[in-house]
Amino acid sequence: MSAETPAVPGRDEHYLRVIRRNFRAWRGERPFWAGLFVILGGLPIAYFPYANLQIGHLTLAMATTAGAGSLIIGVLLVVLGVSLWFQKHVRTFAGVAAILLGLVSLPVSNLGGFLIGFLLALVGGAMAVSWAPGEPQEPQPVAAPVATAEQHDAPAGALPAEPDAENDLSGTSPANGANGRHSAG
């Protein structure tokens, strides 16, 4: 095997490159970024009501009376984000549910996780609703232009010869009985 021998995809490549290529293919088949935004939106909503901020010897507790509601909203957003990754057919439901949970988090959990979780849940939900699966691309054969014998014999800069009247398929030649109008039969 020389240095000029091309690598066989999947066999001669480094395993990290194969993993990355497989992950990119998996990610392209589902609303990955929508799920990520919804998951990231659920984390601050669930975290901030239970967080204690230490400033020197002063402890600032951000706990609210609706801490359980915040935890439920945050966990539901994380579950919706994971379901967007692994069950792409529920994308519309999960997107609408993420938007509604983000809106409910405003009054329930410290302004939706100090607006961070609220905005991430709204953006992720909107991305999930608007995502549509792509159609697989079929390989297109590349056709090379075929030169005729007349074009090879013509001098440089000469125009190509006119097509024969019997082979003219444009439908506008009076030689084949058509005057530019196409018939249905």
Wavefront OBJ file of the C-alpha trace (Angstrom):
o trace
v 0.000 0.000 0.000
v 1.524 3.279 -1.052
v 0.827 6.832 0.010
v -1.079 7.401 -3.222
v -3.562 4.586 -2.602
v -6.966 6.069 -1.691
v -8.445 5.113 1.646
v -11.516 2.902 1.628
v -14.278 4.736 3.539
v -15.100 2.964 6.773
v -12.162 0.565 6.662
v -8.912 2.479 6.350
v -10.018 5.652 8.134
v -9.266 6.657 11.677
v -12.049 5.567 14.039
v -12.716 9.153 15.206
v -13.341 10.243 11.621
v -15.791 7.363 11.151
v -17.595 8.249 14.388
v -17.798 11.904 13.368
v -19.151 11.037 9.910
v -21.758 8.698 11.398
v -22.798 11.336 13.960
v -23.174 13.973 11.234
v -25.349 11.601 9.209
v -27.478 10.820 12.293
v -27.742 14.513 13.178
v -28.867 15.435 9.667
v -31.856 13.086 9.785
v -33.581 14.687 12.775
v -34.192 18.092 14.407
v -30.963 17.897 16.373
v -30.457 21.600 17.076
v -34.084 22.042 18.108
v -33.688 19.239 20.649
v -30.455 20.731 21.941
v -32.026 24.167 22.434
v -35.033 22.644 24.243
v -32.752 20.629 26.549
v -30.595 23.680 27.275
v -33.785 25.662 27.957
v -34.974 23.141 30.535
v -31.764 23.142 32.567
v -31.820 26.737 33.920
v -35.561 26.549 34.536
v -35.080 23.491 36.741
v -31.812 24.677 38.358
v -32.323 28.286 39.447
v -35.164 27.736 41.980
v -32.919 25.323 43.884
v -29.656 27.254 43.579
v -27.916 29.051 46.416
v -25.606 31.901 45.466
v -22.622 32.435 47.780
v -21.289 35.985 48.008
v -18.543 35.863 50.615
v -20.304 34.780 53.838
v -23.706 35.800 52.500
v -25.927 33.070 51.072
v -28.635 34.158 48.663
v -31.358 31.558 48.138
v -33.416 31.921 44.965
v -35.966 29.300 46.009
v -39.569 30.077 45.237
v -42.800 28.553 46.447
v -43.252 27.011 43.000
v -39.954 25.117 43.075
v -41.674 21.813 42.341
v -43.412 23.359 39.332
v -40.085 24.630 38.055
v -38.546 21.206 38.421
v -41.427 19.587 36.542
v -41.233 22.132 33.705
v -37.468 21.735 33.421
v -37.609 17.935 33.408
v -40.419 17.958 30.819
v -38.378 20.239 28.554
v -35.372 17.930 28.803
v -37.572 14.910 27.999
v -39.089 16.746 25.020
v -35.602 17.619 23.750
v -34.441 14.007 23.998
v -37.623 12.822 22.275
v -36.883 15.226 19.407
v -33.556 13.455 18.956
v -34.794 9.884 19.065
v -38.413 10.148 17.875
v -38.422 12.683 15.089
v -42.035 11.978 14.157
v -43.259 13.767 17.327
v -41.524 17.001 16.349
v -44.686 19.103 15.983
v -46.130 18.000 19.322
v -42.807 18.372 21.100
v -42.217 21.801 19.570
v -45.629 23.156 20.561
v -45.300 21.621 24.039
v -41.842 23.205 24.467
v -43.202 26.621 23.487
v -46.113 26.292 25.934
v -43.870 25.082 28.759
v -41.492 27.964 28.090
v -44.386 30.415 28.368
v -45.661 28.784 31.566
v -42.176 29.018 33.063
v -42.311 32.830 33.061
v -44.638 33.173 36.084
v -43.711 29.836 37.698
v -39.918 29.724 37.825
v -38.017 32.986 38.300
v -39.038 34.518 34.966
v -38.326 31.323 33.084
v -34.847 30.771 34.482
v -34.030 34.500 34.286
v -35.241 34.566 30.655
v -32.406 32.244 29.593
v -34.422 29.034 29.726
v -37.534 30.773 28.426
v -35.787 32.053 25.286
v -33.968 28.773 24.617
v -37.219 26.788 24.973
v -39.056 29.142 22.611
v -36.328 29.042 19.968
v -35.965 25.253 20.224
v -39.727 24.731 20.041
v -40.019 26.969 16.988
v -37.147 25.121 15.305
v -38.825 21.777 16.032
v -42.144 22.873 14.555
v -40.515 24.298 11.433
v -38.148 21.366 10.789
v -39.012 19.126 7.841
v -37.207 15.946 6.858
v -35.194 16.221 3.684
v -35.547 13.954 0.718
v -32.589 11.669 -0.011
v -30.599 12.813 -2.990
v -30.232 10.420 -5.869
v -26.865 10.429 -7.603
v -27.065 12.356 -10.867
v -24.960 10.962 -13.731
v -22.762 13.584 -15.311
v -23.174 13.537 -19.062
v -20.283 14.822 -21.141
v -21.204 16.809 -24.246
v -20.984 14.661 -27.340
v -19.310 16.252 -30.332
v -20.521 15.317 -33.784
v -18.277 14.693 -36.784
v -19.440 17.980 -38.338
v -18.235 19.946 -35.319
v -14.807 18.329 -35.488
v -14.385 19.220 -39.157
v -15.631 22.798 -38.803
v -13.063 25.606 -38.603
v -12.586 27.384 -35.291
v -15.247 30.021 -34.680
v -17.733 28.546 -37.168
v -21.332 28.062 -36.090
v -22.672 24.513 -35.840
v -24.685 23.221 -38.799
v -28.465 23.557 -38.836
v -30.322 20.418 -37.769
v -32.060 18.301 -40.367
v -35.737 19.138 -40.915
v -36.823 15.550 -40.284
v -34.891 15.371 -36.990
v -36.050 18.765 -35.718
v -38.057 18.004 -32.575
v -38.798 21.587 -31.592
v -42.274 21.495 -33.117
v -41.829 24.805 -34.899
v -40.479 23.679 -38.249
v -42.884 23.889 -41.209
v -41.065 20.918 -42.737
v -42.631 18.484 -40.260
v -46.152 19.933 -40.578
v -46.169 21.881 -37.330
v -46.324 25.616 -36.963
v -45.376 25.946 -33.320
v -48.604 24.634 -31.843
v -48.422 21.365 -29.972
v -51.132 18.782 -30.445
v -52.516 16.683 -27.625
v -52.490 13.473 -29.500
l 1 2 3 4 5 6 7 8 9 10 11 12 13 14 15 16 17 18 19 20 21 22 23 24 25 26 27 28 29 30 31 32 33 34 35 36 37 38 39 40 41 42 43 44 45 46 47 48 49 50 51 52 53 54 55 56 57 58 59 60 61 62 63 64 65 66 67 68 69 70 71 72 73 74 75 76 77 78 79 80 81 82 83 84 85 86 87 88 89 90 91 92 93 94 95 96 97 98 99 100 101 102 103 104 105 106 107 108 109 110 111 112 113 114 115 116 117 118 119 120 121 122 123 124 125 126 127 128 129 130 131 132 133 134 135 136 137 138 139 140 141 142 143 144 145 146 147 148 149 150 151 152 153 154 155 156 157 158 159 160 161 162 163 164 165 166 167 168 169 170 171 172 173 174 175 176 177 178 179 180 181 182 183 184 185
